[in-house]
Amino acid sequence: MERTRFVFSGAGGQGVITAAIVLAEAAVLFENLTAVQTQSYGAAARGGATRSDVIISKGPINYPKVIQPNVLVCLTQEAYNKFFSIIRPGGLLLTDPHFVTTQRKVDAVQKELPMYKTVMEHIGKPIVFNICMLGTVIGLTGIVKIDSVLKVLEKRIPPDFLAMNRKALELGFELAGQ
């Protein structure tokens, strides 16, 4: 891996920006990699469109914005419709069938995995959907170790919610093996 570019997209309140921040921190703090994370919001923070870019590299990063991601995550239909065309040829497009119906063929590996359904069946609270998605991304890409993400979560998440987040991360990681 020389450089991997990610775009996490969805709606405000889904936690896509938090997931991107956790990924970037795990890469920098525990994997000895270079990372940059940027974000943008729609007109309304909760419910509006959100996008967060992450670039992870072994070397310097000269430009923080992602033009053609290697990995594109779309957690709403609106995000999918807006961003599906930017995926780098041969990249990875991850969606959840609960929120997104893929309609177009792209020159990428398309994975539709039931992350939301899995979280609701095993945890019962949608608040950790983003962490399940992050576990899935890590499982599919191997970009960082799951332990590195757990270390970041231990620093960021209140102790009462840590077990639930750990479970969501592990569920997502397991989903990636499907």
Buried (B, 14 or more C-beta within 10 A) or exposed (E): EEBBBBBBBBBBBBBBBBBBBBBBBBBBBBBEBBBBBBBEBBEEEEEEBBBBBBBBBEEEEEEEEBEEBBBBBBBBBBBBEBBBEBBBEEBBBBBBEBBBEBEEEBEBEBBBBBBBEBBBEEBEEBBBBBBBBBBBBBBBBEBBEBEBBBBBBEEBBEEEBBEBBBBBBBBBBBBBEE
